[in-house]
Structures are given as structure tokens and as C-alpha cells.
Amino acid sequence: MRILLTGHSGFVGGYIEDSLARVSNFEVVGVSRHSGFCRCDLTKFDDVACLFDKWSPDLIVHCAGELDVDICQRDMIHAWRANLLSTKNIVVASQNAIPVVFMSSIAVYPDSPGFHEEANVGPENFYGLLKLFSETLVLRNPKSLILRFVCFGNSAVQKRLSLTDYIKMK
């Protein structure tokens, strides 16, 4: 099985890539804008379509995007391109024939105490809104899966430190 893993050089993608590498029947094609096995600008549909043609993935795990909430608030055009446009291009290129696993966020929920029900959404910032809109796009593919989660821990990628890494250094 060939898995196209977008954002493989990021925090979440690094952990997913490490986990998938331990399974011998998976071929992981790591996709990143700047580094890694396969470089691609996911904001350009033609590049994404070429990527799919070249690698013919059986599954797409989409982790790529701008995760810094402050940057998303400050540069909304960049955030829209990195999060929503890239997701749209992946969904359209998949033609509803390739399953897409979309790594979303708990930022789609309102900032209220307690557990949240899946349908009880209410993003508090632009990042959360983009994730929610991206989920809507991904759900157009009946073979999709959306995972809403939060991450905390050390970075699996040596060149990119996580918040936990910075705290441990201080």
C-alpha cells in the first residue's frame, strides 16, 4: 500500500511517518513543500495532480498546513492557502477515489469547559475556522476520515522543535 503523507516533516507528520515506517507493507511517500522525499506546493493544483499521477497513492494522510495560530491570525491569506486551498486541491485531485485521512484539530470546538460533541463546533480563531471549512471539503470524499486531536510532546523531527522541546531547554 502506497501512502502519500503530506506535511511529513512537521510535528504530526513526523510521528505518523515514524509509525508507518515500522509496518513493512506500507510505502510512505513523504511530501513537503521544502524538504524530504517528494517536494510539492500543495497550493498549486497542477502540482498536486502531477504528484498523484506520479505516485498513484492508495491512501492520503493530510497533515500539511500552517499550524501556528498566531501566524494564521496575522497572515490570513497565507493561512487560507496553506490550510484550506491545499486541502481543496488534495480532495479534488483524489476524485473521491482515494481515501483521505485529514488531521484536523480540536480548535474547531468552542472554548468552553467539558467534553464536546462532534457536531458542537464553534471555532474561536481563524485557524479553527479553516480546519472546520477543510473538514467540509474532505467530507465530499465518501472515503474520508477526519481526526480531531491535540498534540503535546517532543518533536519527532530534529530540525523543528515543539513547544515541549523549548520548555525543556529553558
C-alpha positions as CSV (number, residue, x, y, z in Angstrom):
1,M,0.0,0.0,0.0
2,R,1.4,3.4,-1.0
3,I,0.6,6.2,1.4
4,L,1.0,9.9,0.4
5,L,1.9,11.7,3.7
6,T,1.6,15.5,3.4
7,G,3.5,17.5,5.9
8,H,5.7,14.6,6.7
9,S,8.4,17.0,8.0
10,G,6.1,18.6,10.6
11,F,5.3,17.7,14.2
12,V,2.4,15.4,13.5
13,G,3.6,14.1,10.2
14,G,7.0,13.1,11.7
15,Y,5.3,10.9,14.2
16,I,3.0,9.3,11.6
17,E,5.9,8.7,9.3
18,D,7.9,7.0,12.1
19,S,4.9,4.8,12.9
20,L,4.2,3.8,9.3
21,A,7.9,3.1,8.7
22,R,7.6,0.2,11.2
23,V,5.0,-1.5,9.0
24,S,6.7,-3.3,6.2
25,N,3.8,-3.5,3.8
26,F,3.4,0.3,3.6
27,E,5.4,2.5,1.2
28,V,5.3,6.0,2.6
29,V,5.8,8.9,0.2
30,G,6.6,11.9,2.4
31,V,5.5,15.2,0.8
32,S,6.7,18.6,2.0
33,R,7.0,22.0,0.4
34,H,10.7,22.5,1.3
35,S,12.2,19.1,2.2
36,G,12.0,15.4,2.1
37,F,11.5,12.7,-0.3
38,C,8.9,14.4,-2.5
39,R,8.6,18.2,-2.7
40,C,5.3,19.7,-3.8
41,D,3.5,23.0,-3.3
42,L,0.0,21.8,-2.3
43,T,-1.4,25.2,-3.0
44,K,-0.9,24.6,-6.8
45,F,-3.5,22.2,-8.2
46,D,-1.4,21.2,-11.2
47,D,1.5,20.3,-8.8
48,V,-0.9,18.2,-6.7
49,A,-2.4,16.5,-9.8
50,C,1.1,15.6,-11.1
51,L,2.0,14.3,-7.6
52,F,-1.0,11.9,-7.7
53,D,-0.3,10.9,-11.3
54,K,3.4,10.1,-10.5
55,W,2.8,8.2,-7.3
56,S,-0.7,6.7,-7.6
57,P,-1.3,6.6,-3.9
58,D,-3.7,4.1,-2.3
59,L,-4.2,6.4,0.7
60,I,-3.6,10.1,1.5
61,V,-2.8,11.2,5.1
62,H,-3.0,15.0,5.0
63,C,-1.1,16.7,7.8
64,A,0.3,19.7,5.9
65,G,-0.8,23.2,6.8
66,E,0.0,26.3,8.9
67,L,-0.4,25.2,12.5
68,D,0.7,28.4,14.2
69,V,-2.5,30.0,15.4
70,D,-0.8,33.4,15.8
71,I,0.5,33.3,12.2
72,C,-2.9,32.3,11.0
73,Q,-4.5,35.4,12.7
74,R,-1.8,37.7,11.5
75,D,-1.5,36.5,7.8
76,M,-4.9,35.1,6.9
77,I,-4.1,34.9,3.2
78,H,-1.1,32.6,3.9
79,A,-3.2,30.6,6.4
80,W,-6.0,30.2,3.9
81,R,-3.6,29.0,1.2
82,A,-1.7,26.6,3.5
83,N,-4.7,25.1,5.1
84,L,-7.9,25.4,3.0
85,L,-6.6,25.7,-0.6
86,S,-4.1,22.8,-0.1
87,T,-6.9,20.7,1.3
88,K,-9.2,21.6,-1.6
89,N,-6.5,20.6,-4.1
90,I,-6.0,17.3,-2.5
91,V,-9.7,16.5,-2.3
92,V,-10.3,17.5,-6.0
93,A,-7.2,15.5,-7.1
94,S,-8.3,12.4,-5.2
95,Q,-11.5,12.4,-7.3
96,N,-13.3,10.7,-4.4
97,A,-11.4,7.5,-5.4
98,I,-8.6,7.7,-3.0
99,P,-9.3,7.6,0.8
100,V,-8.2,10.8,2.6
101,V,-7.3,10.9,6.3
102,F,-7.4,14.5,7.4
103,M,-5.6,15.6,10.5
104,S,-7.9,18.3,11.9
105,S,-7.9,20.0,15.3
106,I,-9.9,20.5,18.5
107,A,-9.7,24.2,17.5
108,V,-13.0,23.6,15.6
109,Y,-14.7,23.4,19.0
110,P,-15.8,26.4,21.1
111,D,-13.7,27.5,24.1
112,S,-16.0,26.0,26.7
113,P,-15.3,23.6,29.6
114,G,-16.1,19.9,29.4
115,F,-16.4,17.4,26.6
116,H,-17.5,18.5,23.2
117,E,-19.9,16.6,20.9
118,E,-18.8,16.1,17.3
119,A,-21.5,18.5,15.9
120,N,-20.9,21.2,18.6
121,V,-18.5,23.3,16.7
122,G,-17.6,26.9,17.1
123,P,-14.1,27.9,16.3
124,E,-12.6,30.8,18.3
125,N,-9.9,31.8,15.8
126,F,-9.1,31.8,12.1
127,Y,-7.1,28.6,12.3
128,G,-10.0,26.7,13.8
129,L,-12.4,28.1,11.2
130,L,-10.0,27.0,8.4
131,K,-9.8,23.5,9.9
132,L,-13.6,23.4,10.0
133,F,-14.0,24.5,6.4
134,S,-11.3,22.0,5.4
135,E,-13.3,19.2,7.1
136,T,-16.3,20.2,5.0
137,L,-14.2,19.8,1.8
138,V,-12.7,16.5,2.9
139,L,-16.2,15.1,3.7
140,R,-17.1,15.4,0.0
141,N,-15.0,12.3,-0.4
142,P,-17.1,9.4,1.0
143,K,-13.8,7.5,1.7
144,S,-12.6,10.2,4.1
145,L,-11.7,10.1,7.7
146,I,-11.3,13.2,9.9
147,L,-9.3,13.1,13.1
148,R,-9.7,16.0,15.6
149,F,-6.9,16.0,18.1
150,V,-4.4,18.0,20.0
151,C,-0.7,17.1,20.3
152,F,1.7,17.6,23.1
153,G,5.2,16.2,23.3
154,N,8.7,16.2,21.9
155,S,9.2,16.8,18.2
156,A,10.0,13.7,16.1
157,V,11.7,16.0,13.6
158,Q,15.2,17.1,14.7
159,K,15.1,20.4,12.7
160,R,11.8,21.6,14.1
161,L,11.3,21.9,17.8
162,S,7.9,21.7,19.6
163,L,6.7,23.8,22.4
164,T,7.7,20.9,24.8
165,D,11.2,21.0,23.4
166,Y,11.5,24.7,24.1
167,I,10.2,24.3,27.6
168,K,12.7,21.5,28.4
169,M,15.5,23.7,27.1
170,K,14.7,26.5,29.5
